[in-house]
Amino acid sequence: MATVPPPTEPAARRSLRRRLTGGPLARATAAADLRLYRLLRHDLHRPGLTPAVRRFSATGEHAACWLALGLGGAAVDPARRDRWLRGTAIVAGTYALNTAVKGVVRRRRPALEDLPALIATPTQLSFPSAHASSSFAAATAFRGLLPGGPLLAVATAMGLSRVYLGVHYPTDILAGAALGTVVATIFRRP
């Protein structure tokens, strides 16, 4: 594996060091995380694409696009209003749960010297990704109201946009996706 410059922010440096000096599984996961992070943030980075990725990712701040989708669906689809509102509540609840988990785990966002973040974030906490958790909660909760494939594709793109922009490690996205899917599966009606 290529040498990765240490994070510039002290808390991010301590967070990564703990992961890299943990047990064999923690080390392997951290090394894979860094490789995937570097692939998405550097190797696949295209400067001309960055403004569009920034705008797309901004729609997911605080689950805004998903909450708007659910409320809009409830407004225009009175026959299934209760399902739309339930899905919206699932997304909001998942976002709140994600925020609580993030406060307990307290993993710092990536802050690699040669790959600075391309956007600002409301907090410096990274795990799990709220964009991923709310997006995958929405993809699960709104499935059946809208086609599942496109919902899942948008949720995946939303999660990957956060790594591309340098504000999450891939495992932050995976954890968020799992959290959102599990919560929505538990509370969603068939």
N, C-alpha and C positions, 0 to 999 in steps of 0.2 A: 504494500500500500504506500502511496506517496505520502510524504510528510505533510501534515496539515498544520499551518501556523496556529499557534494557540489563540483562543479568543482574546479580544482586547479588554473586555469588561471583566473585572475581577470576579464577580459572582458567576458569570458564565464560564470563566476559566475553572473555578472550583467545581461547578456542576459537571462539566465535561471531564475533569480530572477524576472525580469520584466514579464516574461511569467507566472510564478507561482503566482504572486501577481496581475495579471490583473483581468479582469472581469470573471464571471463564465465560459464563453466559453473558454477563454484563459487558465484559470486554469485547466479545464477538459482536454483540448487539450494537455497542457504541461504535465499533470500527465500521460495521455495515451501514450504520446511520450516517457516519461521516462520508463514506463513499457515495451513498445515494444522494446525500445533501449536495456534495460537490458536483455530482453528475447533473442534478436538476438546476442548481444555482449557478454553475459555471459552464459545464460542457454543453448543455442544451440551451443556454441563455442566448437570446437574440435581442439586442438592444431595441430594434424596431417593434418588437412584440411587447416590451415592458409596459408602455402606457396602457395598452388594452388589458393586460393582465392586472395591472393596478386597479383600473376601473372595475373590472369584473370582481376582483377580490373585495373591493370596497363595498359592493352590494351585500356581501355576507357579514359585514360588521354588525355585531349584536343580533345576528340572525335576521336582519331587516328584510332581505328579499324573501325569505321563507315565511315570515310573519305576514308580510304584505300579500304574498301568494295565497296564504290560507284565509286571510280576511277578505281578499278580493273574491276568492272562490265562494266563500259564504255569502257574499253580497249578490253574486250573479247566478248562483245555483241553489235556490231556496229548497229544492227537493232533497238536497244532500247537505244542507247547511250544518246540521249537527255533526256530520263526519268532518267537514272542513274545520269547524270550530274545535273539535276534538284534536284533529291533527295540529292545528295551530297551538293549542294548549300543550301538546306533547313537545313541539319544537321549543316553546318558551320554557317549559319545565326542564328539558334537556340542557338548554343554554344555562339556566340557573344552576343545575347540578354540575355541569362542566366547570362553571366559575368556582363553585365550592371545592371541587376536586383539585383544580389548579392551585387554589390557595393552600391546600394541604400538602400537595406534592412539591410545589415551589421550584420546579426545574426552570432554569434560566434559558432564555432564547439564545439561539446561535449568535455569536458575535465574533466571527473569524476575521482576522485582520485583512486578509486579501479578498474577502467576500462580504462586504458590509450589507446590511439590510437595505432593501430598496424602498421601504415604506416605514412610516412611524407606526407604533402600536400603542394601545391604551395602557398596557402593563408590560413588564419585562418577564412575565411568567409564560411558560411555553407548553406544559404538559397537563392535560391533553389539549388539542386544538379545538377551540370553540367553533371555528368555521367548519371543521370536519364534523364535529358532533352534531351541530344543528343541521348541517346539510344532509347527513345520513339519516338523522331523525326525520327530516322532511321527506326524503326519498322513500322511507319506509312508511311513514304516517299517511302520505298523500297517494301512495300506490293504490290503484283502483279508482281513484278520482281522476288521476292523470296517468298516462303510460309510464310504467315502471322503468323501462330502459333509459329513456331520456332523463328522467329524474336522477337515476343512478349515475349517468354520465356527467350531469351537471354537478352532482355532489362530489364525484371523484375529481373533476376539474377544479372545483373550489378548494378541495384539500391540497391538490398538487400546486395550485397557485401560491399557497402559503410557503411552500418549500422554495419554489422558483423565486419568490420575492425575498427569501432569506430570513424569514421570521419563525420558522418551525423546522425541527428535524423530522424526517419521515416517520419515526416512531410516535411523534406527537400526533401526526395525521392518522396513523393506524389506530392508536388508542382512542382518538376522537371518533373515528368511524365506528369502532366497536361499541363505544359508549352510546352513541346516537342510535345505532341499529338495535342494540339490546333494549334500551329504554322504550323506543317506539314499538318494538315487537311486543313487549310486555303490555303496554297500554293501548295499543291499536285494536280496534274491533275489526274482525274479518270483513 
